[in-house]
Amino acid sequence: MRLDEEVKELRLEMNKFRAEIRQRLEVIENEVNKQVALNYNRTIIEYVKKTSQDLVENLNCNRPDEEAFCKS
């Protein structure tokens, strides 16, 4: 009977441990997903910013002889 009690306690401890590990893994997964989303958004913003800067530079041609080159 004493052995049965120890086995029950061990099973209970294992279940607690599994639940704790599962919670920690969920927190890690959520943080990783958040970082991936932030990096993805940052990449999109940098691309749009660069494209916008290039567009503005192409529209601001200072010399008429460079206009064809600027707008190409």
N, C-alpha and C positions, 0 to 999 in steps of 0.2 A: 504494500500500500504506500509505503514511503516513496518507493520508486515511481509509482504512478503520480504522486504529487509533484515530484521533481520533474517528471516528463511534462506534466501540465504547465508547470512554471516555465520550463524551457520553451515550450511551444508559445506560451504567452509572450515571453521575451522576444522570440523570433518574429512573431507577428508585429510587435511594437517596433522592432528594428526595421522590418520590411516597410512598414507604414512611414517611418521616419525617412528612410532612404528614398522612398517614392516621392515624398514631399520635397526633399532636397533636390531630387532630379527634376521635378516639375519647376522648381524655382530656377534652376540652372537653364533648363530648356526655355523658359520664358525670357530670361535675360539674354540668352543667345539670339532668340528670335527678335527681340527688341533691338539688339546691336546690328543684326543683319538688316532689319528694316531701316534703321538710321543710316547705315552705310549706303544702302540702295538709294534712299532719298537724297543723301549728300551727293552721290554720283550724278543723279538726275539734275539737281540744282546746279552743280558745277558745269555740266554739259550745257544747260540752258543759258547759264551766265556767259560761258565762252562763246556760244553761238550768237547770243545777243550782242556781245562786244564785237565780234567779227562783222555782224550785220551793220552796226553803227559805224564801224571803221569804213566799211564799203560804201556807206551812204555819204560819208564826209570826205569827199575827194576835194583836195585843195587846189589842185592844178588841172586845167582842162585836158592837158596832154596825158595825164595819168587816169583820167576818168574811165576810159575803157578798161584799163587794167584793174582799177579799184572795184568796178561793178561786175567784174567777171567772177 
